[in-house]
C-alpha cells in the first residue's frame, strides 16, 4: 500500500507546484476530449433522436449497427484513422486527385486524435440517446402534433422529456474517450508538447519504469474524470429535483 500513498503524494505535489509538464498534458487531454465530445454530441443527439423517434424500414439494422459501434475497440479505430490520414491513405489520395493539391499532414496531430475520439464516442452518444428518446411515450408526441407543434418543437419537447437519458449519453461519450489510449497513441504519436495526453503519458512512464509517477498521473486522471462526471450527474438530476 505504500506505493499508492507515495503516488498520491506525488500527484498532489505535481499539482500543487504547478508542474508545467503535468498541467500541459492535462490541458491537452481536456481540449482533445472536450472538442471530440462537442462534435459527437452535435451529431449524435440529433441522430439518436431521429432513429429513436421514427419508424422506417431498416431501423432494426441501423440500431444494431449503432449498438455494435458502442463496443468498437479503440485500437481498431486508431488503425482505421491512421490508414485514412497517412500520406498513402485513401483520404490523402482522394484529396490529391480531386483537388489537385497536397494533403496537409494530419497524422500525429491533434486533429487526428480528435477524429479518432469522435468515432469512438459517437456510437455511445447515438445509442444512449436513441434508447432515451424511445422511452418517451408516443402519446406525448402525438399530443404535441395535435396542438399544432412543428417538427422542431416536437423534437425539443421530446429531448426535454428525455434529458436525463441524453445527459447520460453525453457522459457515456465522455467516459469512452477520456480514458482511451490505443487510438490517440496510434494517430497522435505521443509527442511531448504536441500530442501527449494523460493516458499516453501514463503508458510512457510505465514503460520507463517510473511506476510511481505513472500511478500519480493515473490518480490525477481519475480525479479529473470524477469531477467532470460528478458535474454531469448533478446536471442530470437537477431538472427532476426542481420539478418536484
N, C-alpha and C positions, 0 to 999 in steps of 0.2 A: 504493500500500500504506500510505501514511502515514495516510490517513483511518481505516483499520482499526485501526492501533495506537493512534491517538487515541481511537477508540471504545472499545477495550478498557480504556484508561487511565481514560476517563470512567466506564465501567461499574464498574470497581474502586473509583473514588473515591466513587461514589454508594452502593455497598455498605459501604465502609469507614467513611464518615462518617455512616452511619445515616440517609440521606435519607428523611424521613417519607413523601414522595410516592411514592418508589420502593418502599419497603417496604409501603406501603399497597396499591398495585396488585398487588404480588407476593402478599400475604396474601389479597386478594380473588380473585385468579386461582386460587390453590391451593384456596381454600374452595369456589368455584363448581365447579371441575373435580373436586375430591375428592368432594363430595356427589353430583354427577352420576354419577360413576363408581361410587360405592357403590350408588346406586339402579339403575343399568343392570346392574351385576353381580348384585344381588339378584334381579332379574327375568330377566336374560339367561342366567345359568348354568343355572338350573333349566329354562328354556325350551329352551336348547340341548341339555341332557341328554334331555329328553322327545322332541324332534324327532330327535335322533341315535340314540336307543336304541329307538325304537318304529317299527313298520311300520304305516301306516294309509293309507287312501285320501286322495289329495291331498297326500301327503308331498312329492312332487317339486315340486308347485306352491308349497307352503309354503317349501321350500328355495330355490326360485328367487326368491321374494319377499324372503327374508332376504338372499340374495346381492345382489339389486338394491339393497336398503336399505343395504348396505355402501358403495355408491357414491353415496349421497344427497348432492347439493350442499348445503353448509351454508346458503348464501344462500336456497335454496328452503325449507329447514326454518325459517329465520328468518322468511320471508314467511308461511308457514302458521301458525306460532305467533303472529306479530303479528296476523294476521287473527282468530285464535281468541280472544285475550285482550284485544283492543281493546274499547272501550266498545260499539261497534256490532257486535262479533263474535258468532258463534253461541253461544260459551260464556257470554258475558255475558247474551245474550238468554235462553238457557235457564235460567240462574241466576235471572234476574228473574222469568220466567214460572212456573217450577216452585216456587221457594221464596219468591216474593213479596218478595225483598229486593234490595238494590243490590249488584252485584258489586264487591268491593273492587278497587282499582286494582292490576293485576298488571303491565301494560305498563311498561317502563322500571324494572323492579325486579329484584332478584337471583333471586326465584323464576321469573320468566320466562326468565332466562338459563339457570337450571338445567334447566327444562323443555326448552328447545331443545337443550342439550347431552346430555340423556338420550336424546332422539330420535335424535341423531347417533350416539352411542356404542352404543346398544342393539343395532342390527343387527350391529355389529362383534363385540360380545361373544357374541351368539347364534350368529353364523356360524362363528366360530373354535371355540367350544365344541362346536358341532354336529359339526364335522369331527374334533375331538379325540376326542369320545365315539364317533363312528362308527368310529374306527381301533382301538378296544379290541376284542379278539377276542370273538366271541359265545360261544365255549366258556366263557370266564371267567364270564359272567353265568349261563349255563346251569348251570355247576358250583355257583355260589353258590345258585341256586334249589334245586338237588337236595339241598343241605346244609341246606335249611330257612331260608335267609336271607329276611328280609322285604323288601318293596319299598324301604324306606328304607335297609336295609343293602346291598342290591344297588346302589342309586344311589350310596351313599357309597363303595363299593368301586370302582365304575366311575369316579367322579370322581377318586378317589385314583390309579387307574391312568392317567388322562388328565390328571393335574395339570399337567404341563408345558404341554400344549396349552391348558388352562384359564387358566394364568397368562399364556400368550401372548395369550389372548382379552382378559384384563384390560389387558394392556399395549397391545394394539391399540385398545381403547376409550379408554384414556388418551391415546394418541398422536393419536387422531382429534379430541379436544376441546381439549387444552392449547394447540394451535397454531391453533385455529379463530378466525376473526374476523368472518365475514359474519353469522352468526346472532346472536351476542352483541351485535354492534353494532346490529343492527336492533331487537332486542327489549329491549336494555339501555339504549340511547341514549347510551352512553359519557359518563355524568355523573360529573364529578370528585367523589371522595369517596363515591360511591354505587354506580356500576355500571362504573367504568372499570377494565379489566383490562389485562394486559400487551400483548396483541395490539392492542386498540383504542387504547392509548396510543402504540404504535409507529406506527399509521396516522395518528394525530393529529399527532405530532411530524414525520412525513414531510410531511404536508400544510402544516405551518407552515414547512417548510424547514429544520428542525433535524435535518439528516441524521445528524450525529454522535451526538446524544442518542438518536435513533431506532435507530441501529445499536448503540449501547451497550445499550439496553433489549433489543434482539434477541439480543445475546450473552448477556445475563443469562437470558433466556427459554430459550435453547438450553442453557445451563449447568444450569439447574434441571431441564429435561427429561432431560438426560443423567444427572444424579444419580439421579432417580427411576427412570428406565428401567434404570440400572445396578443399582439395588437390586432391581427386579423380576426382572432377569436372574439375579442371584445367588440369589434365592429359587427361581427356576425350575430352576436347575441344581444346587442344593444337595441336593435329595432324591436325585437319581441318584448324586451323589458319595458320599453316606452309604451308599447301598445297595451300592455296590461295596466 
